[in-house]
Amino acid sequence: MKAKVHITLKNGVLDPQGKAVQHALAGLGFAGVEEVRQGKFIELQLSETDPAKAEAQALEMCKKLLANTVIENYTVEIE
């Protein structure tokens, strides 16, 4: 099974990488970009065949390693 994990900064957390991208886009003439928030996308190939168990594994991975739960939110999608 494939697990897709999207990790983003929580609202209110400063995103210096996002600001740098926004500034670079403005420099390239993309003036209409009001805000950029950068995140992470991780794909995991799991040997688990039960979707509920695969989702539980991926969520546990996020809590323990993949996401900094103090400043980041995450979602898991199982395919």
C-alpha angles and dihedrals in degrees: 000000000000121000119197115201123194116193123189136169116261118252111275095029112119114245109200092173090053090050090050091052091047091051092048091050091051088051089054091054100264094129097159096072105110099178139002123199116186124208144161132262119200127183118202124191105209128192090215113111099192109086094211092051092045090052091048090051093049092048090051090050089053093050094047104036123344100063134037096227092197093066106010137070122205141192129197126209121189121207 
